[in-house]
Amino acid sequence: MTRGEWYSCLDPELEVLRAAAREAVYIHNTAPPTDRRTIAPALRALFAHAAPDAIVEAPFHCSYGCNISLAEGVYLNAGCTILDSARVEIGAGSMLGPHVQIYCADHHRDPAERAEGFEIARPVRIGARVWIGGGAILLPGVTIGAGAIVGAGSVVTRDVAPGTTVAGSPAKTIPSRS
C-alpha cells in the first residue's frame, strides 16, 4: 500500500490499523466540548505529524491516520473525512471547510479484482495557505498548489496550480477578478 502498488484492502493487517484509527477517532469525536478544538492525544499520536496549533474539529474521520501530516496553523472544520491509504500532507495555514473529503484509494476497474478488495493508494498534497470550501472532494493523487482556492462542493480530479481558484464538478479554473 505504502509503495503505491496494488493491494487488498481486506487484508487483516490493515483491519488492525483501521481499528486503531476508529478508536482514536471515537475518543477525539467524543471529547468534552471544551476540548473539541484541539486534537485528542490518541488521534495526535496516530497522525504521522500534527503541529501543536493544528485544529481538527469534531466530528472527524480517517481510515488509518498514520499517513496524515498537518503543518502549522492547519484547520479542519467539522465533518472532514480523510481516507488516508497513502500520504496526505496539508501545508501550513491551510483551511478545510466542513465536510471536505480527501480520498487516496483508487479501486480496481476490473469488477472481479474490485470484489477482492484490490485498490491502489495515491498521495494527496495540499500546499500552504490553501482554502478548500465546504463539501469539496479531492480525488486520489491530486496536488493543490500553495495559495489555491477550491470552491465549495467542487470535485478535484486533477492538480491545481499554485494561486489558482477552481470550482465545479469536475473542478475547473475560474478566472481571477482583479
PEFEN-V378573 format. One record per run of one state. SS is the DSSP state (A for helix, B for strand, O for the rest). FROM is the first residue (numbers start at 1). TO is the last residue. Records with the same first field share a line. If there is no record, write none. Layout:
SS->FROM-TO + FROM-TO
This chain:
O->1-6 + 9-11 + 30-32 + 36-40 + 47-48 + 51-54 + 57-59 + 63-67 + 71-74 + 77-79 + 84-87 + 91-94 + 97-100 + 104-104 + 108-110 + 116-117 + 122-123 + 127-130 + 133-136 + 139-142 + 145-148 + 151-154 + 157-159 + 161-164 + 168-168 + 170-171 + 175-178
B->7-8 + 49-50 + 55-56 + 60-62 + 68-70 + 75-76 + 80-83 + 88-90 + 95-96 + 101-103 + 105-107 + 118-121 + 124-126 + 131-132 + 137-138 + 143-144 + 149-150 + 155-156 + 160-160 + 165-167 + 169-169 + 172-174
A->12-29 + 33-35 + 41-46 + 111-115
